[in-house]
Amino acid sequence: MVGDPSAIVSVKVGDEGLARLVSQRLPRLGAIANLVEFPAVAKGSARFRLQVMAKHSKDNIDRLLAALLGAMEAAQQSPRYYRTLMPTEETTTAFPSSQIPVRARAVGE
């Protein structure tokens, strides 16, 4: 969590790809969280903004944390997440195309 005590709680994830996958899983786990990503925050600083209300019990918060952790673990194991981590031709400009690792080249190159 980031910041001072408040009704708005930020939970920093960092990686936008991971945060998007977590965001897709949360509703199925019964959790609602607003995803904030670039350009609203710096690249690599994606986060969820949660609103805690007085009527939320400790059990509600514990269930939300369990849902967030479960969604994070599942997203990190997802093949879709690993594809977001692979460099692409556009993001790998330090090397000529012939020196880009095979896993980063487009299929058929």
Helices and strands as residue ranges (DSSP letters): E 8-14, H 16-25, G 26-29, E 34-36, E 46-51, H 58-77, H 79-85, G 97-99, G 102-104
